[in-house]
Amino acid sequence: MSIQALPFGPVWEALKGYKAFASSTPVSFDHKISHTPISHRSKMAAIVIDVFRSTTTALTCVAAGSLGIYLAAKSKTGKHDLTPPFGATTDWICGGEEHGLAIAGGVLANSPLEVIPQVVSGKFVKFFSTNGAKALDAVENSGMGELFLAGLPNIALTALEAQRRGADVIWFVCGGFYESLTLEDMVCVGRGVQALLDSGFLSPDQLDDEARISLLAATCYAGNDIRLIKDLQGAQVGTLLQNIGKAADVAASLAGHGMFPGLWDRMSATILVRTKISGVSVFVPEWTGC
C-alpha cells in the first residue's frame, strides 16, 4: 500500500512542473507519490509495466481473446487462492508461475509463448505475479485516475491514449526486479516518453529524472531490436529466464518471436485499461485496429 501523502512542501515544489514521471520500482513510486498532493492525483494517469513478463503475458492473453485480466500478488507460501473474483468458475482460468512451471491449479504459466487462443478466448484470467502485482498494488491505492497495463508492443499507443483521455500527467510505474530497476522496463518507459514528446504533449524539460534516464535507455536501442534482444538475454532477468528454461521469452516479449501468428500485431493495437466489474478492478481490452 502506498505511503500516505506528506504535507505540501519543497519536494512537491520541485516535482510539480513535470508532466511525465517514471518510477523504476514500486518503492520509487511509493516515495514520490507521497509528496504529491491528493488533490492532484485524479488527473494523473498511471501505466504499469513489467516487460519480463507479467504485463506482456497479460497483453498476450487479451490479444488472444481473453475478456480481461485480474492481476493478483503471488503467494509466498506457494498456495494460491484460485477463487474467481466475480462470476462463475467456468468464466475464469488461472495463471502464474513457480520455478518455470504453472502454479498448482493454473493452466497458464507466466510466459507469452504459453498463451493458447483456444484456452483463453472468452475467459477472464486471474493472473498471479510478483513484481508486476507489486507495482499495480502501489498504484491502485494511490488515488490516481486512469490506470493501464502495457508492454513493449503497445507502450506508445497506451501513452497517447492516456493523453487523449485528458490526463494532465502520465506516470510510468515499473515492476522492476525485487526492488531494483531493469533495463527492459526502462527501455519500455522511454519509448512511451518518446511518443509523448513526438505528440507535443510535453517538452524534454517536463520529464522527471527517471523519465529522462528511461528516454536515454530507449534512444540507445532505437531501431535496433536485435541488439536489444542480445543485451537483455545477458541482463539479470534474461539470465534468470535462461536458468529456468524460459530463455525464449526474451525475444517473445521484445519482438513477438515464436508467438501465434497475428498476436503481436493485435497486441500492438490494444489498450489494456482498468475498469470495475462487480466492484473488482479488472483490465479489459480496447481495440484500436487490426
N, C-alpha and C positions, 0 to 999 in steps of 0.2 A: 504494500500500500504506500502511496506517495507521502512524502514528508509534508506536514501542514505548512501552509503559506506563512512566511515570515512577514513582519511589518514592512510596509513600503519603505525603501531606503536606497542607499547609494548603489547597491548591486543592480536593482531594477533600473535605476537611472542609467547605468552603463549598458543594460541589455535592451531597453525599450525601443531603440531605434532600428532594431533588426527585424527583417521580415521573413527570414529563414533561419531556423535553428536546427542543429543536429546534436544528437546525443548518441555516442558510440556504444553506450551500455545503459541498462535501466537505472543504475546508480547515478550516472551522469544526469539522466533526465530528472530523477527524484530531486537532486540538489538544485538543478537550475530552475525547475518549475516552482520550487519552494519560494523563490524570490519574485515570482510572477503574481501580481495581484489577481485574486479570484475573479474580479470583475472583468478582467481582460481575456480570460481563458476561453469563453464560449465562442469567440470569433477566431480562435486558433484551431487549425486542422492538424491532426496527427497522422503520420504514415508509419506504420510498424513494419520493420524489415528484419528478416532473418534468412539471408540468402541460402546458407547451408544449415537447415534445409526447410524449416517448418513453413515459412510463408511461400516458398517455391512449391512445396508439396501441396499446400492448401490451394494455391492458384491452379496447379495442375488438376486437382480434383474438380474444381468448378468448371474448368475448361473442358473436362471430360464428361460433364453433365450432372455433377453434384448440385443439389439445391442450395447448399450453404455449409459453412464451417463454424463449429463451436470449438474454440481453442482453449484447452484446459492444461493446467500445470501437471507435469509428470510427477507421479508419486515417488517419494524417496524410499518407500518400502517395497516397491515392485508390484504392489497390488493397486489396481486402478478401478475406479467406480465407472462401470460401463452403462449405468442407468441413463437413458435419454433425458436431456434437459426439458423436453416437452414432447408431446405426441406419442405415437406408438413405437414400440421397439422395432417393428418392421420398417419404420421410416428412416432408421439410422443404421450406420455402420461405424465401427470404432477403429482408430488407427493410432500409431505411435510406435516407438522403437526402444528396445533394450538390447544393447550389445550387438546391434546389427540385425536383430530379428524383430518381427512384430510382437507387440506386447501380448500377454496372455489374454485371449478372448478377442483380440483385434484381427482384422482381415487386411490391414494395410500398414506397412512399415513407413518410417519417415524418409521416403525416397520418391522423387518424381518418376523414377523408372518403374515403380511398382504400382502406379495408378493405372487400373484397367477400366476403360469406359463402361464395360458391361457390368462391372461390380459397383461403381459409384453413381452411375446415372440414375437420377430420380431419388437419390438418398441424401439425407443430411449426414455430415461426418463429424463425429466427436473425436477431436484430434489432440493427443497428449504430446506436449512439447516441454523442453527445458528452458532454453534461452529465449525463444520467441514468446512463450507464455509469460515469462517474467516481464518482458517489455510491454506486452499487452496489459498485464495487470497494473503496471505503473501508470499507464495512460488512462486506463478505464476508470480509475479512481481520482483523476486529476481535475475533472470538471471542464475538460476541453470539449470542443464542438464535434465536427465530423471526424470520423475515425476510419482509416483504411488499412488494409494489408497489401504489401507489394513485394515484388521480386524484380530481378533484372529485366524480364521481358516487358513489364508494364509500369515501371517506375516513372518514366517520363509522362506517360498518359495519366497516371494517378496524380502526380504533382499538378498537372494542368487542370485536372478535374477538381482538385481541392481549390484551386484558384477560381475556377468557373463557378463553384458553389458559393463563393463570396467570402472565403477565409481572408482575414487580414494578415495572418501569419501562418506559415506552414512549418511544422516541426517534424523532422525525421527522427524516429526513435528506433535504435537498433538492438537486437538481441545480444550481439557480441558473443563472447566465448568465456563463460564463467567469470563475468565482470571485467573482461579485457576486450579491447576493440579487435575487430577483424578487418582484414584488407577487403574481403568481398563485400561486406556491408558498407564500408566507406566508399568503395567504387560505385555501388548502387546509389547511395545518397548523392554522390557527386553528379551522377547522370540526371537525377531528379532536379538538383540545383541548376544544372546547365539548362534544362528545359525551361525553368522559371526565368533564368537570365535571358534566354533567347526569346521568350514571350513578352519581355518588357515588364513583367510583374515586379521585378526588383533589380537593383544595381549591385555591383560587387561589394560596395561598402555597406550593404544591408545584410551581409552574411555574418553570423557569429563565427567564432574561431573554428569550431568543429565542422561547420558547414564549409568554411574555406579550405580546411585540410581535406575534406572529402572531395571538393572540386578539384584540388590538385591531384589527388589519387586517381580520379576518373580521367583527368586530362592525360595522365601518363599512359593510359591504355586506350585512348580514343581511337577507334577504327582498327584495333589490334586485339581481337578476341583470342587469337592463337597464343599470343604472349600472355594474356590474362589467364587463360586456362593453364598454361605451363607453370606460371608463377604460383597460382593458387593450388596446384597439385602438390607443391612442396611447402605450402604455408601450413600453419598449425592445424586448422580444421581439415584441410586436404589430407594432411598426414594421418590424422585420426581416422578419416574415412577410409583411407587405404588400409589401415591397420584392422578395421572391422569388415573388410571385404566390400566396401562401398565406393571404391575409387571412381567408378564411372559416374557417380552422382555429381562430381565436379563439373565435367563438361556438359552434363544434362542440365544442371542448374544455371550454367552461364550462357549456354547457347542452344539448348534443346537437343543435344546429341543423344540418339538412342530412344527418344520418346516415340509414342504412337504418332503416325503421320497426322499433321494438321494441328496437333495440340499446342505447339509453341506459338504458331500464328494466332490461335484463338486466345492463348494467354496474353499475347501482346495487345489484344483488343478488349481486354476485360478489366473492369473496375471491380474491386472487392471491397465493399463498404459495409459498415456496421448498421444493422437495423435491430429492432426489438420484436421478438415473436414470443408471445405469452410471457412478457417481461424479461426475456432472456436475450442477451447480446449475441447475435449471430451475424456472420459475414456472408453476404449474399452477392452474387454476381450481377453486374450490369454490363451489357454488351455495347460496344461502340462500332462494331463492324465484324467482318468475317462470317 
